[in-house]
Structure formats: C-alpha cells, structure tokens
C-alpha cells in the first residue's frame, strides 16, 4: 500500500469517527440545561456513554472526559501510518506531566505534598515510566531531551525559586520537539500548523505579560522561537495598546484574528476571548486539509476538533455547576467542524 493509499484509508476511518462528535443540537441542549447533572444526562445519550458507565464510585467528570479523549487517541493511533503524527498532538500532555512532577518535587522539598492527582494519561510517554524516572532521579531515561533539560530546570529553581523561568524552559523545549517531529515527518501542513501555534502562544503570552506591566526587553525572554512571525516584531507590541496589535500584524493571518476582538473589554475577558479565537483559528488553519481525502493533515484536524469538543463539555459542566451566565458561556464555546 502506498503512502497516499495508506492515508486514504486513515482519512476514511476519520470520516467515520466524525459522526461521533457532538453536533450543534447536542451542544445547544447542554447550553440550555439547568445544571451539570442535566448536561451529564445528555452526554449519556452520546458517544461519551461508555466513558460515563466505566466510572466507578463518585462520578468525576474530568476523568470521564480524559477517558474518552484517551480512547480516541489510542484508536486513531492504531490506523495512522505515521504514529508520531498522533504523538505530536499528545506532547503538550507529556510536558504537563513533567511540570506536575517537578512542581510536586519542589513542593515536597518545601514541606508540602505531592499532587500526582494532576497527572494525565493523555501523553505519549507512559506516566508510570515518567514517575519512575523522576522519582529515582535517573534522568538519563527521560525522553524528548529532558534527560539534559530536567536537571537544568531543577538547578534554576534551587538557585532562584523562579518557577516562571522553569516553565518557560520546558515550554520552549515542547515547541522544539513538536517542530523536530513535524520536520521529520515531512508533512508541510503539520509543520506550518505547529509554527502557527507557536505564534499564537507568543501572542497570548504577550497579552498576559502586558497585563502585569512587563516591558519589551523582559517580555522577549518569554517568547518562543520557531514561529512564522519574528519574535522581535511581537516583542515590540507590548509597549503598544492592544487595539493596534491587529494593524501591526496585518501582514500575517493573526491580523484578522486580533481584529475580531473587542479590545475595550478588561484584561481578564480579553485574555479569555483571545484564547478562544486562537483555538478556533488553529482548527480553521489545519482544517483546510478536509478537502483532500488522502491528506495526513486530516489526522490532527480531527484530533484538534475532538480536543475542542472536550474543552467545550468541560466549560459547560463547570459553568452549570457554578450557575454561570448563559450568554457569557456561549461566547466561550469553541467552534467545531463547520
């Protein structure tokens, strides 16, 4: 079977799986639901039913969503010709686990407790192996270049207690690994999508830093290399009002993305709105592949759509549990397939 034929089969499998995604009607019913129990009842009528029934004891909806997403990742990996195409999507969870284990170690050294309850099974590297490698301090076995980076992060924390710098170092390595894997696959659309996500993360970081009064020189240290937009261009934006960012980036796709935001809202609402439009834009960017029935990019397109669906369900459950405003909730929901 040729590479194109292999992905033709994989995309056909993806098309069949798309029918399991929640449709607009189901999301509207959950949006109109009175409480989180009603949302869970609606979910029980969908593809989430098996994840719900597999729960024992007190229901933990985070575990339900994680279980469902984990099953999807495992299923897609079985028929994807290039397994690393799926693993790229799971890398952020691997680095999330590294952060959790590192912070737990720091916390224990300060007299606190471990927080292994925050670990996730969604990464590409087995959680138990990650725990074993770090707990035994046998960092040589850590993947993704963490065998060298992890002890450096520990050293930075021991000298400065600067957890932001530690997270920056780990995030930079995450994007480096994603780009390395995308480059090795030789799938241009995936590599460009990763670069787009780096740019988006840099813009999101800039807005957060602007909120706390960072200047350009200090902010530059938090921007990640590898994107399509020069970090020096992005770094200069922090001294400008957010209203001008769209014009400054009109040479890129992010000009239109930022222009869609209401810059008059406060930082908290603006940050939430930015995260939503960026994540919608990522789906739009990679989703162009849906017009090609043998394009490998269909794999990350579907997986990102599933990620956004899970995020929507989580937001709905949390909002209903806290009696959140319905219209504000509607504005936070990510777009799915169109």
N, C-alpha and C positions, 0 to 999 in steps of 0.2 A: 504494500500500500504506500503510495507517495505521500509526502508531507501534506500536500494540498488535500488529498483524499482523506487523510487521517483527520485533519481539522474540519473537513466537510462533515465527517461522522460526528466529531465532537460538537460542532455547532448544531447539528440536528438534535443531539441529546440536550443541548442547552435550550433549544426552542421548545422541546417537550417540557423541560423543567420550568420554563417561564410561566406556564399555566398554574403553577403552584404559588406564584407571587400574589400578594393581596391586591385585589382590584380596587378601583376608586370607590365602589359601592361599600365594600367592607370597611375601608378606612373612614368613610363618611358615617357609617353606623357606629364605629368606635368613637368618632369625634362627638357624635350625638349622645353617646352612652352617659348614664347618670353617674357611674362610679367605676372603679378599677375592676370590681367583680363582674360588671356587665361587659367590660372590654374582654376579660378573660373568657367569658361565656361565648362571645363572638369568635374569639380565636380558636375555641374548641371546635368550631364548625369549619375550620380551615386546615391547611397543611401543618399548622402548629399543634394539631390534636395529639399526635404521637409524642411530642416533647412534653406536653402537659400531662398526659396519662403516665409517662415514665417517672414523674416526680413522686417521691415517697415522703411521707411526713408533711410538715408545714410547707405550703407552696411558696417557692422563691422564684418570682418571675424573671429575675436576672439569669438564674440557672436555666430556666426554660428557654429563654432566648439564646443563651450561649449554646445549649444543647442542640437547638435547631440549626443554628449557623454552623456549628462544628460538623453536623451531619452533612450539610450542603458542601462544605469544603472537602470533606472526605470523599463524597460521591463524585464531585467534579474532578478531583484529582485522579480517580480511577480511569477516566476516559480521556484525559488531556494528554496529548503526545509529549509535550514538554512539561514535566511535573513542576519545574521551577517557575513556570508561569503562574501556577496556583500559589506556590510558596512565597513569591514576591508579595502577593496580597496579604499573606499571613505574617510577614516580617514585623509590622508595627506591633503585633501582639507579642512576638518574641522579645522585642525591646521593652515593651511594657513589663513583661515578667522580670527582665533584668533589673529594671528600675525598682520594682516592688521588692525584689530580694535584696538589692543594695540598700534601699531605704530601711528595710527591716533590720539589716545588719547594723546600720548606723543607729537605729532606734534602740536596739538591744544594748549596744555599747553605751548609750546614754541612759540606760536604766529602764527603757520601755519594753514593749512586747513586739513579737513578730506579727506581721499582717499577711500571712500566706493566704488568707481568705480572699485577697485581692488578685491572686494569680488566676490566669485564664488558660483553658485548654486549646485556645484558638491559634496558638503559634505553630510554626512548622517544626520546631525543635521540642522534643518531649519535656514536659515540665519537670518530671521526676529527675531526669538527667541534669537539667539546669540546676535544680536544687542541690543535687549531689555534688556537682562540680563546684558550686559556690560555697556550700557548707563545708566541704573538705578543703577549701582554698586550693584546689587543684585546677587552677585557671587554664592550664595547658589544653584542657579538653573542651573549653568553651568555643562555640562556633562564631562565624561572622567577624573574625578578627578581634573578638572580645577577650581572647587569651592575653593580648597585649594591652587593650584599652581598659579592661576592668581594673587591673591593679593601679593604672594611672588615675582612674576616677577615685579609687579609694584613697590614694595619696593626696589628691586635691582636696578631698573632704577632710582628711586628717589635718591638713595644714591650714585650711581656710574655713571649713564648715560651709562652703559655698555650694549649696545644692543646685542652684540655678546653673552654675558652670558645669557641674556634673551632668545635669540633664542636657545641656547644650552639647557636650561632648558625645553623649550617647545618641542624641537626635542626628547630629552630623554623620555619625557612623551608620545610622539607619539608612539615611538617604544615599550614602556612598554604596552600601551593599545593594540597595534596590537598583541603583544605576548600573552597578557591576553586573548584576544578574540579568538586567534588561539588555545590556550590551552583549552579553554572552549568548543570549537567545537569538539575537539578530532580527528582532521584530521591531521595526522603526516606530510603529504606532505606540507600542508599550513604552519604549524609551522616552518618546516625546511626552507621553502622559505622565510619567514619573517626573520629568523636568517641570511640567505644568504644576504638579502637586508641590514641588519644592518652592516654586514661585509663590503659589498660594499660601503655603505655610509661612514664607517670609513676610508676606503682606499682613497676614493675621498676627504674626509676632510683632511687627512694627506698630500696629494699632494698639496692641496691649502695652507695649513699651511707651508709646506716646501718652497713654493714659497715666502712666506713672512718672512722666516728666523726663524720660531719657533723652539725651542729646544724640546727634548723629554719630560721633566717634564711639560712644559707648554702645549704641544700638548695633553698629556694624559687627561687633563681635558675636551677636546672636543670630546673624543671617547665615544661611547655609549655601554653600557653593553647589553648582551643578544645575541650576535652573536656566531658563532661557533669557531671563531679564537680569542684567548686570546688577550685582549687589550694591555697587556704588550709586547707581541710579535709585534703587529702592531706599538705601540708607538716607539719601538727601530728602526724602519725602517727610521724614519725621518732624522736620522743622516747619513744614507747611501745614495749613489747615486741611482736614480730611477732604473738604469739598473740592480741593484742587488735585487730589490724587488721580482721579479719573482722567483729567486732561493730561497730566504728566505721563500717564501710561497708555495714552490713546494709540500709540504705535503697537501695542500688544493687545491680546484678547481681553486682558484684565481691565482695559479702559471701559468697555461696555459693562463688564461685571460690576465695577465700582460705581458707575454712573446710575445703576439701578437702585442704589441705596439712598435712603433718606438720611443725609448727613446731619440733619438738625436734631436728631434724637440723641439721648445721652450715651456715654461710652458703653454702658452695660448692654443696652438694647442694640447699639450699633455693632458691637462685637458678636452678639448672637446672630444678628442679621447677616453679617459678613460670613460667618461660618456656614450659614445655610446656603447663601448664594454661591459660595465657593464649592461646596459639596455638590450642589446641583450642576454647576459648571463642569466639574470633573466628569460627571455622568454624561453630560452633553458632548464633551470633548472625545471621550473614548467611545461613546455610543454611535458615532458615525460608522463604525465597523459593522453595524447591524445590516447595512445594505449589501454587505459582501458575505455570502453564505459559507465561505471557507476561510474567513479572516480569523487568525488566532486572537485578535483583539476582542472578539466576542466573549472570550472566557472572562477577562477582567471586567468587561461591561456588565455581564450578568452578576458576577460576584459583588461588584460595587453597588448595583441595584439592590441586591439582597442585603448588603450592609446597611444601605439607607432605609430599607423597609424595617429592619430590626431596630434601627435608631428611632424611626417613627413610632413603632409599637412601644418602645421603652418610654419615649417622651409622653405618649398618650397615657400609659399606665401611671407614670409619676404625676402627671398633671391631674388626672382624675382622682388619684389618691389624696392630693393636696387641694382639691377643689379649685384648680386654676381657671383662669379666664379662657373661655372657648375661642374667642377671636384671636387672642394672642397665641394660643395653641395652634390654631390653623396656620398662622404666619410662620410658625417654627417647623412645620412639617416639610420634609424634603420631597422633591419630585421623584416619581418613579419613572418607569418606561412610559413613553408617550406614543 
